[in-house]
Amino acid sequence: MKKLILLFIGILSMSISNAQGIQDALRYSEDEIRGTARYRAMSGAFGALGGDMSAVSINPAGSAIFSRSHASLTLSNESKDNDISFFNGFNSSSNSDFDLNQTGVVFVFNNTNTNSDWRKFVFGFAYDKIQNYDDDWFAFGTNNQSIDEYFLANAQGLRLDEISAFPGESISDAYLDIGEIFGYTHQQAFLGYESYILEPQSDTDDNTVYTSNVAPGSFEQDYTLASSGYNGKFSFNLATQYQDNIYLGLNLNSHFVNYDRLSYFYEGNNNVGSIVNEIGFENVLSTTGTGFSFQLGGIAKVSDRLRVGLTYNSPTWLRFQEETTQFISTLRDDGGIPTSATVDPQVVNIYPDYKIQTPGKITGSAALVFDQKGILSFDYSRKDYSNTKFKPESDAYFVAQNNILSNSLKAANSYKMGGEYRHGNFSFRGGYRFEESPYENTDIVGDLTGYSLGLGYSFGNTKLDLSFDQSQRESEYQFFDVGFTDAASLDTKNTNIMLSLGFTL
């Protein structure tokens, strides 16, 4: 009878069987076109220029600047260096990989009707990597708070018979049934109870109060994170030139996301009265997603030297599928005998699909073009991250998360400046960018600053470009979402070397 009652409750609870949060929303809301070497060398200040495949990804009108059909591809070496601090512990990590981060082609068709004001029509296809999620770091330190607070926060108020195995039921079956019936929070409480971290006030089915078998004191803790994946987009571009000075364009973008993360938290203590002295907690997340967005843009030649541009990026509508696995082990003092407990359900949690709507963005641009000698360019963008939303918005869990997003995030401005000087077949480039934090509390994620340098050489119809850029940002990485909310401080430096080959067709 009890099993039938729980199944009935489970049908009502299935819609909240998820655990997405602000870190997930922000991960997929931030975008940064890796781009061609010329684009990166000028720090992405290309909204009013065009004539470059990555410029087309920023302002779709940029393809109409091409006088002839064009193709390019870009190879990159991307490095990420982290300085990590957690209480009294300090560590560093470094990761580097090679990738094909950009490729594209545009086809230019000049209008043979000399009486028409529409000078040319352009269509093209492009692939761009928006984000690289490859990362690997290790944090350690001595803390006065235990991870037991995470399991207590999840368990308090829940019935004991909802977070424990039935007599004769295996750990795998219990973990799976609890997840399907009650959801993520109950599963976390189950792990805490079955690993002996949690102690019920009374050993009865209706108990809802829990204490910890970890005594107060100091705790040696470490946290390992390894992530991989990317956020990319395919774009279909349409553009046109009207008369001699107006360029208009549209991008239709198909997005795809792949993100995998493994984290392992370890804690040890020798506190007097502590029954549980060691805890190891592993979480594996696998996320895939697809989405859609569009861009509208225009470029105007105000004079022979001055160009201005305006671009609207729509929100990106993304749909995600997520899977998780979990494992926990503890070492406890059982009447003076060290005893280990392992809770390894070997169950893959497959959550209901959910959606994220990332915020739109407006970009205004201006550029000075000095004949064939050089360029000075500036881009300003504004993106309101507080408009990020989980969907369906009718879900009670997502209602709470969207309120957190609205209150914690804000509109962020970004500024990009770049220049190019040409001498013979050589081009020398440089740039600077500044991006505000998307958080109201900039201690969580700080502002980003970066600079860039580059060199190009033209062989006529073929161009070879090389760039170097570096950016830096400080952030806080919170290990768990409730109870135990301490975070490691990261000072992250991203370094990119790009090599592009461009062809006039």
C-alpha positions as CSV (number, residue, x, y, z in Angstrom):
1,M,0.0,0.0,0.0
2,K,2.8,2.4,0.9
3,K,4.5,1.8,-2.5
4,L,1.2,2.6,-4.3
5,I,0.8,5.9,-2.4
6,L,4.3,6.9,-3.3
7,L,3.8,6.2,-6.9
8,F,0.7,8.4,-6.9
9,I,2.7,11.2,-5.3
10,G,5.5,10.7,-7.8
11,I,3.1,11.5,-10.8
12,L,2.5,14.9,-9.2
13,S,6.1,15.6,-8.6
14,M,7.7,14.6,-11.9
15,S,7.6,18.2,-13.2
16,I,10.1,19.4,-10.6
17,S,12.6,16.6,-11.0
18,N,15.5,18.9,-12.0
19,A,18.3,20.9,-10.5
20,Q,19.2,23.6,-13.0
21,G,20.5,26.9,-11.6
22,I,22.0,30.3,-12.2
23,Q,25.4,28.9,-13.2
24,D,23.8,26.8,-15.9
25,A,21.8,29.7,-17.3
26,L,24.8,32.0,-17.4
27,R,27.0,29.4,-19.0
28,Y,24.8,29.2,-22.1
29,S,23.9,32.9,-22.1
30,E,27.4,34.2,-22.6
31,D,28.7,34.3,-26.1
32,E,32.0,35.2,-27.6
33,I,32.8,34.5,-31.3
34,R,36.3,33.0,-31.5
35,G,36.4,34.2,-35.1
36,T,39.1,34.8,-37.7
37,A,42.5,36.0,-36.8
38,R,41.9,39.4,-38.3
39,Y,38.7,39.8,-36.2
40,R,40.4,38.6,-33.0
41,A,43.5,40.9,-33.7
42,M,41.1,43.9,-33.5
43,S,39.4,42.6,-30.4
44,G,36.1,42.0,-32.3
45,A,35.5,45.6,-33.2
46,F,34.0,44.8,-36.6
47,G,30.3,45.8,-36.4
48,A,30.7,48.7,-38.9
49,L,33.3,47.1,-41.1
50,G,32.3,43.8,-42.7
51,G,34.5,42.2,-45.3
52,D,35.4,39.4,-42.9
53,M,33.6,36.1,-42.2
54,S,33.5,36.7,-38.4
55,A,32.3,40.3,-39.0
56,V,29.4,38.6,-40.8
57,S,28.7,36.7,-37.6
58,I,28.5,40.0,-35.6
59,N,26.7,42.1,-38.2
60,P,25.0,40.1,-41.0
61,A,25.2,43.2,-43.3
62,G,29.0,42.7,-43.3
63,S,28.9,40.2,-46.1
64,A,27.5,42.8,-48.5
65,I,30.8,44.7,-48.1
66,F,32.6,41.9,-50.0
67,S,33.1,42.8,-53.7
68,R,33.7,39.2,-54.7
69,S,32.9,35.8,-53.2
70,H,35.0,34.8,-50.2
71,A,35.9,31.8,-48.0
72,S,38.0,31.4,-44.9
73,L,38.9,28.9,-42.2
74,T,40.7,29.4,-38.9
75,L,42.8,27.2,-36.7
76,S,43.3,28.1,-33.0
77,N,45.3,27.2,-30.0
78,E,43.3,28.1,-26.9
79,S,44.9,28.2,-23.5
80,K,43.2,28.7,-20.1
81,D,45.2,29.4,-17.0
82,N,43.6,29.4,-13.5
83,D,44.9,30.6,-10.2
84,I,42.7,29.0,-7.6
85,S,42.3,29.9,-3.9
86,F,40.1,28.2,-1.3
87,F,40.6,29.5,2.3
88,N,44.3,28.8,3.0
89,G,44.9,26.7,-0.1
90,F,46.4,28.0,-3.4
91,N,46.8,26.2,-6.7
92,S,47.2,26.7,-10.4
93,S,46.1,24.9,-13.5
94,S,46.8,25.2,-17.2
95,N,44.9,23.7,-20.2
96,S,45.5,24.1,-23.9
97,D,44.1,22.6,-27.1
98,F,44.0,23.1,-30.9
99,D,40.7,23.4,-32.8
100,L,39.1,24.4,-36.1
101,N,37.0,27.2,-34.6
102,Q,35.7,29.0,-37.7
103,T,34.9,28.4,-41.3
104,G,32.6,30.0,-43.8
105,V,31.9,31.1,-47.4
106,V,29.8,33.9,-49.0
107,F,28.7,34.2,-52.6
108,V,28.4,37.6,-54.1
109,F,26.0,38.3,-57.0
110,N,26.2,41.7,-58.6
111,N,22.9,43.0,-60.1
112,T,23.3,43.3,-63.8
113,N,20.3,45.7,-64.0
114,T,22.0,49.1,-64.0
115,N,18.7,50.9,-63.4
116,S,18.1,49.1,-60.0
117,D,19.1,50.7,-56.7
118,W,19.9,47.2,-55.4
119,R,23.6,46.8,-56.3
120,K,24.3,43.3,-55.1
121,F,22.9,40.2,-53.3
122,V,24.9,37.9,-51.1
123,F,24.2,34.6,-49.3
124,G,26.6,32.6,-47.3
125,F,27.1,29.9,-44.7
126,A,29.4,30.0,-41.6
127,Y,30.3,28.0,-38.6
128,D,31.6,29.7,-35.4
129,K,32.5,28.4,-32.0
130,I,30.9,30.6,-29.4
131,Q,32.3,29.1,-26.2
132,N,34.9,26.5,-25.3
133,Y,34.0,24.6,-22.1
134,D,37.3,22.7,-21.7
135,D,38.7,23.3,-18.2
136,D,40.5,21.4,-15.5
137,W,41.4,22.6,-12.0
138,F,41.9,21.5,-8.4
139,A,41.1,23.5,-5.2
140,F,42.0,22.7,-1.6
141,G,41.9,24.3,1.8
142,T,40.9,24.1,5.5
143,N,37.3,25.0,6.2
144,N,35.2,25.3,9.4
145,Q,32.0,24.2,7.5
146,S,31.3,20.6,6.4
147,I,29.6,19.3,3.3
148,D,27.1,17.8,5.8
149,E,25.3,21.1,5.5
150,Y,24.4,20.3,1.9
151,F,22.8,17.0,2.8
152,L,21.0,18.5,5.8
153,A,19.6,21.4,3.7
154,N,18.2,18.9,1.3
155,A,16.8,16.5,3.9
156,Q,15.2,18.7,6.5
157,G,11.4,18.5,6.3
158,L,11.4,15.3,4.2
159,R,9.9,12.1,5.5
160,L,12.4,9.3,6.3
161,D,10.4,6.8,4.3
162,E,10.8,9.1,1.3
163,I,14.6,9.2,1.5
164,S,15.5,5.7,2.5
165,A,15.5,2.2,0.9
166,F,12.6,-0.2,1.7
167,P,13.6,-3.4,3.5
168,G,15.2,-5.7,1.0
169,E,15.4,-3.0,-1.7
170,S,18.7,-2.4,-3.4
171,I,20.5,1.0,-3.4
172,S,20.1,1.2,-7.1
173,D,16.4,0.5,-7.1
174,A,15.8,2.9,-4.2
175,Y,17.8,5.7,-5.7
176,L,16.0,5.3,-9.1
177,D,12.5,5.1,-7.6
178,I,13.1,8.1,-5.3
179,G,14.3,10.2,-8.3
180,E,11.4,9.2,-10.5
181,I,8.8,9.8,-7.7
182,F,10.1,12.7,-5.7
183,G,13.0,14.2,-7.7
184,Y,16.5,15.6,-7.2
185,T,16.3,17.0,-3.7
186,H,15.1,13.7,-2.2
187,Q,17.9,11.8,-4.0
188,Q,20.5,14.1,-2.3
189,A,18.9,13.4,1.1
190,F,18.9,9.7,0.3
191,L,22.7,9.8,-0.4
192,G,23.3,11.6,2.8
193,Y,21.2,9.2,4.8
194,E,22.4,5.9,3.3
195,S,26.1,7.0,3.7
196,Y,25.5,7.7,7.4
197,I,26.1,11.4,7.2
198,L,22.5,12.1,8.3
199,E,20.9,10.8,11.5
200,P,17.1,10.9,11.9
201,Q,15.8,12.3,15.1
202,S,13.6,9.2,15.4
203,D,13.7,6.0,13.4
204,T,10.1,6.2,12.1
205,D,8.6,6.7,8.7
206,D,7.2,10.1,9.5
207,N,10.4,11.6,10.9
208,T,11.3,14.9,9.2
209,V,14.2,16.2,11.4
210,Y,17.8,15.2,10.9
211,T,21.1,15.8,12.6
212,S,24.7,15.2,11.4
213,N,27.1,12.5,12.3
214,V,29.9,15.0,11.4
215,A,31.1,16.9,14.5
216,P,31.9,20.6,14.3
217,G,35.6,21.6,13.9
218,S,38.0,22.0,11.0
219,F,37.8,20.1,7.7
220,E,40.5,19.4,5.1
221,Q,38.6,19.7,1.8
222,D,39.5,19.5,-1.9
223,Y,37.5,19.8,-5.1
224,T,38.4,18.6,-8.5
225,L,36.6,19.8,-11.6
226,A,37.1,18.6,-15.2
227,S,34.8,19.9,-18.0
228,S,34.7,19.6,-21.7
229,G,32.5,20.7,-24.6
230,Y,31.6,23.7,-26.7
231,N,28.8,26.0,-27.8
232,G,28.7,26.6,-31.5
233,K,26.4,27.9,-34.2
234,F,25.8,27.4,-37.9
235,S,24.6,30.6,-39.7
236,F,22.8,31.1,-43.0
237,N,23.4,34.7,-44.2
238,L,21.4,36.9,-46.6
239,A,22.6,40.4,-47.4
240,T,22.2,43.2,-49.9
241,Q,23.7,46.5,-50.9
242,Y,21.2,49.4,-51.6
243,Q,22.6,52.2,-53.7
244,D,26.2,53.0,-52.8
245,N,26.1,53.5,-49.1
246,I,23.5,51.2,-47.4
247,Y,24.1,47.5,-46.5
248,L,21.5,45.3,-44.9
249,G,21.7,41.7,-43.7
250,L,20.0,38.8,-41.9
251,N,21.5,35.8,-40.1
252,L,19.4,32.7,-39.2
253,N,21.4,30.7,-36.6
254,S,21.2,27.1,-35.5
255,H,22.9,26.5,-32.2
256,F,24.2,23.3,-30.7
257,V,25.7,22.7,-27.2
258,N,27.6,19.9,-25.7
259,Y,28.8,20.1,-22.1
260,D,30.3,17.4,-19.8
261,R,31.5,17.9,-16.3
262,L,32.9,15.7,-13.6
263,S,33.4,17.0,-10.1
264,Y,34.8,15.2,-7.0
265,F,34.6,16.6,-3.5
266,Y,36.7,15.2,-0.7
267,E,36.5,16.0,3.0
268,G,38.4,14.7,6.0
269,N,38.4,15.5,9.7
270,N,39.7,14.4,13.1
271,N,37.1,16.3,15.1
272,V,36.3,15.0,18.6
273,G,33.0,13.3,18.6
274,S,32.7,13.0,14.8
275,I,31.3,9.6,13.7
276,V,32.0,10.3,10.0
277,N,35.6,11.3,9.3
278,E,35.9,11.1,5.5
279,I,33.5,11.9,2.7
280,G,34.0,11.5,-1.1
281,F,31.2,12.8,-3.3
282,E,31.3,12.5,-7.1
283,N,28.9,14.1,-9.6
284,V,28.9,13.7,-13.4
285,L,26.8,15.9,-15.7
286,S,26.2,15.5,-19.4
287,T,24.2,18.1,-21.3
288,T,23.3,18.4,-24.9
289,G,21.2,21.2,-26.5
290,T,20.0,22.8,-29.7
291,G,18.5,26.2,-30.4
292,F,17.7,29.0,-32.7
293,S,18.3,32.7,-33.0
294,F,18.4,35.4,-35.6
295,Q,20.3,38.7,-36.2
296,L,19.3,41.8,-38.1
297,G,22.0,44.3,-39.1
298,G,22.8,47.4,-41.2
299,I,25.9,49.3,-42.2
300,A,25.9,52.9,-43.6
301,K,28.7,54.8,-45.3
302,V,28.1,58.2,-43.9
303,S,31.1,59.6,-45.8
304,D,34.2,58.3,-47.5
305,R,35.8,57.8,-44.2
306,L,33.0,57.2,-41.7
307,R,30.9,54.0,-41.4
308,V,28.3,53.2,-38.8
309,G,26.6,49.9,-38.0
310,L,23.7,48.7,-35.9
311,T,22.9,45.0,-35.1
312,Y,20.1,43.4,-33.2
313,N,20.7,39.9,-31.8
314,S,17.5,38.1,-30.9
315,P,17.2,36.0,-27.8
316,T,18.5,32.4,-28.3
317,W,15.8,29.8,-27.7
318,L,17.6,26.6,-26.4
319,R,16.3,23.2,-25.5
320,F,18.4,20.9,-23.3
321,Q,18.6,17.3,-22.3
322,E,20.5,16.4,-19.2
323,E,21.9,13.2,-17.6
324,T,23.6,12.8,-14.2
325,T,25.3,10.1,-12.2
326,Q,26.3,10.3,-8.5
327,F,28.5,8.4,-6.1
328,I,29.3,8.9,-2.4
329,S,31.5,7.1,0.0
330,T,32.2,7.7,3.7
331,L,34.5,6.4,6.4
332,R,33.0,6.3,9.9
333,D,33.9,5.2,13.4
334,D,31.5,2.3,14.2
335,G,32.2,1.5,17.9
336,G,35.9,2.1,17.5
337,I,36.1,0.1,14.2
338,P,36.7,2.1,11.0
339,T,33.9,1.2,8.6
340,S,33.4,2.4,5.1
341,A,30.1,2.9,3.4
342,T,29.7,3.2,-0.4
343,V,26.5,4.4,-2.1
344,D,27.0,3.8,-5.8
345,P,23.6,3.5,-7.4
346,Q,25.0,3.2,-10.9
347,V,21.9,4.9,-12.2
348,V,21.8,7.5,-14.9
349,N,19.2,10.2,-14.1
350,I,17.6,11.4,-17.3
351,Y,15.7,14.6,-16.6
352,P,12.8,16.0,-18.6
353,D,13.8,18.4,-21.4
354,Y,13.9,22.0,-20.4
355,K,14.4,25.3,-22.2
356,I,16.5,28.4,-21.6
357,Q,15.8,31.7,-23.3
358,T,19.0,33.8,-23.3
359,P,18.8,37.6,-23.5
360,G,19.0,39.5,-26.8
361,K,21.7,42.1,-27.5
362,I,22.0,45.4,-29.3
363,T,25.3,46.5,-30.8
364,G,26.2,50.0,-32.2
365,S,29.4,50.4,-34.2
366,A,31.5,53.1,-35.8
367,A,34.6,53.0,-37.9
368,L,37.0,55.4,-39.6
369,V,38.5,54.1,-42.9
370,F,41.6,55.9,-44.1
371,D,41.7,54.9,-47.8
372,Q,43.8,51.8,-48.1
373,K,46.1,52.8,-45.2
374,G,44.2,51.9,-42.1
375,I,41.1,51.5,-39.9
376,L,40.0,52.6,-36.5
377,S,36.9,50.9,-35.2
378,F,34.7,50.9,-32.1
379,D,31.8,48.6,-31.0
380,Y,29.4,49.1,-28.0
381,S,27.0,46.3,-27.0
382,R,24.4,46.0,-24.3
383,K,22.9,42.7,-23.0
384,D,20.5,42.4,-20.1
385,Y,21.3,39.1,-18.5
386,S,18.4,39.5,-16.0
387,N,16.1,38.6,-18.9
388,T,17.5,35.1,-19.0
389,K,14.6,32.6,-18.4
390,F,14.1,28.9,-17.7
391,K,11.1,27.4,-19.4
392,P,8.4,26.2,-19.0
393,E,7.7,29.2,-16.8
394,S,4.7,27.4,-15.3
395,D,7.0,25.0,-13.5
396,A,7.2,26.0,-9.8
397,Y,11.0,25.2,-9.6
398,F,11.7,27.4,-12.7
399,V,9.6,30.2,-11.2
400,A,11.9,30.3,-8.3
401,Q,15.0,30.1,-10.4
402,N,13.8,32.9,-12.8
403,N,13.3,35.1,-9.7
404,I,16.9,34.4,-8.7
405,L,18.1,35.3,-12.2
406,S,16.1,38.5,-12.3
407,N,17.4,39.6,-8.9
408,S,21.0,38.4,-9.3
409,L,21.9,39.4,-12.9
410,K,21.9,42.8,-14.6
411,A,22.4,44.5,-18.0
412,A,26.1,44.4,-19.0
413,N,27.9,46.7,-21.4
414,S,30.9,45.8,-23.5
415,Y,33.3,48.0,-25.4
416,K,35.6,46.9,-28.1
417,M,38.3,49.0,-29.9
418,G,40.5,48.0,-32.8
419,G,42.9,49.4,-35.3
420,E,44.7,48.2,-38.5
421,Y,47.6,49.8,-40.3
422,R,48.5,48.6,-43.8
423,H,52.0,48.8,-45.3
424,G,52.4,47.2,-48.7
425,N,51.2,43.6,-48.4
426,F,51.4,43.7,-44.6
427,S,48.7,44.6,-42.1
428,F,49.5,45.4,-38.5
429,R,46.6,45.2,-36.0
430,G,45.8,45.7,-32.3
431,G,42.7,46.0,-30.0
432,Y,41.3,46.3,-26.5
433,R,38.0,45.2,-25.0
434,F,36.2,45.6,-21.7
435,E,33.1,43.6,-20.7
436,E,31.1,44.3,-17.6
437,S,30.1,41.6,-15.2
438,P,26.6,40.1,-15.7
439,Y,26.2,39.9,-11.9
440,E,24.8,42.6,-9.6
441,N,27.5,41.3,-7.2
442,T,30.7,41.6,-9.1
443,D,32.5,39.5,-6.5
444,I,30.8,36.5,-8.0
445,V,31.9,37.3,-11.6
446,G,34.1,40.3,-12.2
447,D,34.6,42.5,-15.3
448,L,36.6,41.2,-18.2
449,T,39.5,43.0,-19.8
450,G,41.5,41.9,-22.8
451,Y,43.9,43.1,-25.5
452,S,45.0,41.7,-28.9
453,L,47.7,41.9,-31.5
454,G,47.9,40.6,-35.1
455,L,49.7,40.5,-38.4
456,G,48.4,39.8,-41.9
457,Y,49.9,39.3,-45.3
458,S,48.1,39.5,-48.6
459,F,49.2,37.3,-51.5
460,G,46.5,38.8,-53.8
461,N,43.5,36.6,-53.8
462,T,44.8,34.7,-50.8
463,K,45.4,36.2,-47.3
464,L,47.1,34.8,-44.3
465,D,46.4,36.3,-40.8
466,L,47.8,35.6,-37.4
467,S,46.6,36.9,-34.1
468,F,47.3,36.8,-30.3
469,D,44.8,37.8,-27.7
470,Q,44.5,37.5,-24.0
471,S,41.7,38.3,-21.5
472,Q,41.4,38.0,-17.7
473,R,38.5,37.8,-15.3
474,E,38.0,36.9,-11.6
475,S,35.1,34.8,-10.4
476,E,33.8,32.7,-7.6
477,Y,32.9,29.0,-8.2
478,Q,30.3,27.7,-5.8
479,F,30.6,24.0,-5.2
480,F,27.0,23.2,-4.2
481,D,23.7,25.1,-4.5
482,V,22.3,24.9,-1.0
483,G,23.6,24.4,2.6
484,F,27.3,24.2,1.9
485,T,27.7,27.2,-0.4
486,D,31.4,28.0,0.0
487,A,33.2,28.9,-3.2
488,A,36.7,28.8,-4.7
489,S,38.1,32.0,-6.1
490,L,39.4,31.8,-9.6
491,D,41.6,34.2,-11.5
492,T,41.3,33.0,-15.1
493,K,43.4,34.1,-18.0
494,N,42.4,33.0,-21.5
495,T,45.0,33.1,-24.3
496,N,44.2,32.5,-28.0
497,I,46.5,32.2,-31.0
498,M,44.6,32.2,-34.3
499,L,45.8,31.4,-37.8
500,S,43.3,32.2,-40.7
501,L,43.5,31.5,-44.4
502,G,41.2,33.5,-46.6
503,F,40.4,33.1,-50.3
504,T,38.8,35.4,-52.8
505,L,36.8,33.2,-55.1
